[in-house]
């Protein structure tokens, strides 16, 4: 077997060069996969980061993928932000409800407000 001049024969089996496939390495993939993919049955299977029929186009990552390897990279950040917002919201709502239960409304519900107001007006002693 000559492997069509596109590979090496070892024990009757062809080991094809990049860009060629088939039993006798006679099937050429488009552009021989541009060195960025594997050829199988005349089709290029591109390496990560490459695309196109001949794997010649570099895959430009867009949006989140430009910053992180995948969208999963945002999962821990999103979870932390969600819990932080929930905690602050619970704290604010809880304080409001406690003040409401004690009959405190408006400036009466703000801790130390009378002292701060007196200080601003100059009546602070």
N, C-alpha and C positions, 0 to 999 in steps of 0.2 A: 504494500500500500504506500502510495507516495504522499498521501494526505493533501493532495492538490497543491503542494508547495506552500501550504498555509498552516503547517503544524508538524509535529513529530510523531512517528509511529513507534509505539512501545507495545510489544507482544500482540500485535495485530489490532491495536486500538489507537486511534488518532487523538493526540492532545493538541487541540487547535490554538493558534495564536489569538490574541485579543481581536475581536471583530469578526471572527469566523466561527462557524458551527457546522454541525452535521457529521455523519459517520466518516466522511472523507474530507472534512473541512472545506467543502466547496460552497457552502452557503455563507455569503457575506452579508453582514448587517449594514444598515445605512451608515456611511461614514466610519465604518468599523467601530461604532459606538464612541468615537472621538476620544478613546482612552479613558472614558468615565463610566463604563458599564460592561456588562457581560452579555455576550451574544449567545442566543439559544434559538434554534430553528428560524433564523433570519430576523429575529426580533431583539432589540436592545433592552436590557433590564438595567436601568440606570442606578448608579451609586447615589447615596443620600446627598442631596444638594445639587443634583443635576436632573435635567428633564429634556423632553423632546424625543423625536423618533431616533435621533442619533446621539442622544445624551450630550449635545453640544451647548445647550442653554443652561446657564447657572440659575438655579432656582432662587429667586430673590425672595427672602422672607419678608412678610408684610405685617404691620401692626405689632401685636404682642410677640409674635414669633421673631421679630427682629431684636427684641430685648431678651427674650428667654427661649430656651430650647423648645418649649411647648407651652400650651395654654395651662397645663398642670402647674407650671411654675407660679401662677397667680393664686392657686388654691390656698396655700397657707396665709398669704397676705390678705386675701379676701376674707378668710375666716377670722383673722385677727381684727380686721376692721369691723366686721359684723359684730363680733363680741364686744368691741370697744364702744360702738354706737349703742348697742343694747344695754351695756352697763351704765353709760352716761344717761341714757334715756330713763332707765329704771331709777337711778339716783334722783334725777330731777322730778320725775313723776311721783316717786315715793315721798320726797320732801314736800311737794305740793299737797299731796293727799294727807300727810301728817299734819301740816299746818292747817289745812281745811278742817280736819277732825278736831283740832284744838281751837277752832274759831278764829284763827289768824288769817287776815287777808291784807292785800296791798303791802304797804311799807311795814305794817306790824309783823308780817311774816318774814321779814329780812333780818337775820341776826345782826345785832349791833347797830342797826339803822339809827335808833334814837341818839346814840353816842356820836356817830359819824355826822348826823345832821347838826347836833349841838356844836361840834367842833368847827364845822363849816361856817356856822352863824356866829362863832366867837363866844358861845356860852359854855364852852368846855372848861371844866374845873378839875 
